[in-house]
Amino acid sequence: MSEHEGTSGTAVETTRRDFLYLTTGALGAVGAVGVAWPFINQMRPDASTLALASVEVDVSSLEPGMSMTVKWRGKPVFIRNRTPEEIEASRNVPVSELKDPLARNANIDASAEATDVARSAGEGKENWLVMVGVCTHLGCIPLGQSGEYNGWFCPCHGSAYDTSGRIRQGPAPENMLIPVFEFTSDTVIKVG
């Protein structure tokens, strides 16, 4: 055994080997992140989607019985100024007769029943209905003021919604969704 061998020589060699393992692992991790970053980055929403996080809509031109469709987060949003007859027809339906008894309104408690008021813009603004215009069956776009209930009708599979956007017949399992919205003035609705 020479002077340079022994326990101290082995300790130096082990430390050098550990350093090489750590350095190689760190460089490998940096390389993996460099390769993965473009894939991770492409999953972030683009600027146009972020810009549409909310949209303000002037509804001053909508007379009772008129509707408009706006685009929000890439989806159609139906805004309807309902007639007194449409409101009355919706109010006369007992919640127990509905296929989906939940309001599906992002502005109120998730367990709220699907009454006409819970589906509308609320007390004092019952005539206004704002909802995501997508059929809850397979994501089709229903036709307005159509179908047996004179609400919305999805001709693809036959789902019929009433004048409050509640599913009444067909394969759709839920009422159309009501997004977060608020009136910023008497004539402007902010969706999102």
N, C-alpha and C positions, 0 to 999 in steps of 0.2 A: 504494500500500500504506500502510495507516494504522499508527499505533503499536501498536494492539491486535492486529493480525494478525501472522502469522508462525509460526515453529515453536513458540513457546511457547503460542500460542492453540490450535494443533492438538493439542498434548500435553494441554492441559487438557480439551479436548473428548473426546479418546480416553479419558482416565481417567474422565470422567463417564459415557461410554457403557459402559465396562467395568464400572463400579460398578452401573449399571442392569441390565446382563445378569446379573451375579452375583446381585444381589438378586432379580431375577425368577426365576432358576433355583432359588435357595434356597427361595423361597416356593412354587414349583411342586413341589419335592421334599417339602417339609413337607405340602403339600396331598395329594400322592400317597400318602404314608405314612398320613395321616389317613383317606383313603378306603380304603386297603388293609388297615389294621389290623383292622377287624372280621372280614374274611375270613381273615386269618392267625390271629387269636385263636380263631376257632371251630374250627380244626383241632387245637387242643390237647386232650388228654384231659380229660374232666370230672372233678369231684372223686370221684364214685363209682368211676370206673375207677382213679384213682390210689389210692383206698382199698383196692381189690382187687388191688394189686400183689402181695400175698401173702395167703394164707388158711391158718389153722390148723384142722385137722380132727381131732376125737377119733375114733379108730377102735377104741376098746375094746369096742364092741358087735358088731363084725364077727367072727363065727365063721368058720372055714374053709368056703369055698363061698359066702360072702356078699359082696355088692358094695354100694357106694353111689356116688352121683354128686353132686359138688359143683360150684358155679359159680366159675370163676376167670377173670378178664379177659373175661368175657362168653362163655366157652366151658365146655362140660361137661368135667369131669375124672372119669374112672372110677378108683375105688380098689377093688381086689379082694383079698380074703384067699383065695388059691388053695388048693385041696386038694392033698394029696400026689399024687393021680392026675393032676391038671392039670399039676403041675410035671413029673412023670415023662413025660407025653405030649409036653410041649414039649421036654424034654431029649433025647428020642429022635429028634428031627428033625435031620438033618445040615444045617448052614448052606448047603451046596452045593445043597440042594433048595429053598431059599427064593427067592422072587421078588425080594426086597430083602435083600441080605446085610448091610446096616448096621444097627446097634442103634438109631439115631435117639434116643439117650438124652442129654439135655442135661447130665447129671451126669458123663459120662465122655468119653473121647476120641471125636471125631467119626468116626474111622475104625474104631472098634471093631465087631467082628462081632456079628451078631444072635443070640448064644447066649441061652439062657434066663436065665442069671445076669446077662448084660449088659442084659437087658430088665427085670429085676426090681429090687427095692430093694438087691440085693447079697448078698454072703456073709453067712449067718446070718439074713437076712430075705428069702430067696428066695420065700417065700409071698406077699409083698406086691408088687402090681403097681399102679403109678400112671401113668396116661397120659391125654393129651388125647383125649377121646371124639369125635373127628371123623374121618370117613372121608377118606382122603387122595386120593380120586378127585375128588369134587365138594363135599365139606364136609358131607355128610349125617351124621346121628347113628346109628351102628350099634346093633343090638339085642344085648344081652348074653346069654351062654350059649346061643347060637344058631348055626346053620349047620353045615356038614359037620365042622368042627373043634372044635365045642362052645366056641368063643371068642366072637367078635362077628361079626355078619352085617349087611351093609347091604342092605336089601331094595330100595332104589332102583335099583341097578345090579348087584347080585349079588356084591359084594366080600366075601370070607370071610377072617376073621382067626383065628389059633389062640389058645390059652390064654395066650400071651405078647403078643398084640396084633400079631403079625407077619402080613403079607399072604400068603395062601396061594393064593387064586384070585380071579379077577375083574379088573376094569379098574383098581383102585387101584394106583398105582405104588410106594408106599412103605409101610413099617410105620407104625402109629400112633405119634405123637410122645410122648416121655416128657419132661415139663417138669422144670425144676429143682425138686427137693424134698429134704427131709431129715426125719428123725425127731428131734423136739426132746425127746421122751421115748419110753418104750416104747409109748405109746398115742396119741401126737399126731404128726401129719405136717404139716409146714409146706410148702405148695406156693407156689413163687415166690421 
